[in-house]
């Protein structure tokens, strides 16, 4: 075990399986860069060994005793250990000096606890290197969601693309059965500096109007009340997000040197559960914007 693998799902799975075989299994956690007090969970019930000369020899003595009639004589075991330990020690030291591509998050959290900070809220988060605002994201949302779909987008062109027509044809029934579907667009009537900082194209307002017209047409063809599921906001976003049931997919808005939002198409994104603290904050942020947003039907009235 090393500090980098103590949360390994497979390691913990194997440890749990071994712990069920107490009395029959022979288990000894071998520690590199750790002490026995650093272990918790299933492996903490076994006696751990550090990679030191004394403890490694004691481990070999224990293993040798398990060989019963075929064990080595104590003097032979000692000679063999004395002969090969320097080579093993050199290999261990070389491994210990390796810099692994991982963060020192655990040590920082432990240090914060020792300095009087309260216990952190531990949740679940994963990061994907690419793929946000892709058709695959919306395919997943429209096909897999059972409770809710929230989209905090900008133009939402891909969501309301014609290739998703079959999913929207079924969406009306799913909404009637209780699916909570909501989508936020940027208002094309927002102040010029907002529009300029949200997209570099000069005709961005017209692009927004076309995307909204397309969305309204698709929703009405599918028998969905536009005013109840789509609204418009008129300020900057900090995050773009898609909520699928209890999972929140989000990406932070990054800006260039001119303050203009960079494209999010196929960029990296995180997935976090919708519970506190982060997921709850993101969902609450969406709800707050939704409550103050304007129904799409208000823009339609103006356009017609």
Buried (B, 14 or more C-beta within 10 A) or exposed (E): BBBBEBEEEEBBEBBEEBBEEEEEEEBBBBBBEBEBEBBEEBBBEBEBBBBEEEBBBEBBBEEBEEEEEEBBEEEEBBEEBEEEBEEEBEEBEEEEEEEEEEEEEBEEBEEEEEEEEEEEEEBEEEEBEEBBBBEEBBBBBBEEBEEBBBBBBBBBBBBBBEEBEEBBBEBBEBBEEEBBBBBBBBBBBBEEEBBBBBBEEEEBBEBBBBBBBBBBEBBEEBEBEBBBBBBBBBEBBEBBBBBBBBBBBBBEBEEEEEEEBEEBEBBEBBBBBBBEEBBBEBBEBBEEBBEEBBBBBBBBEEEE
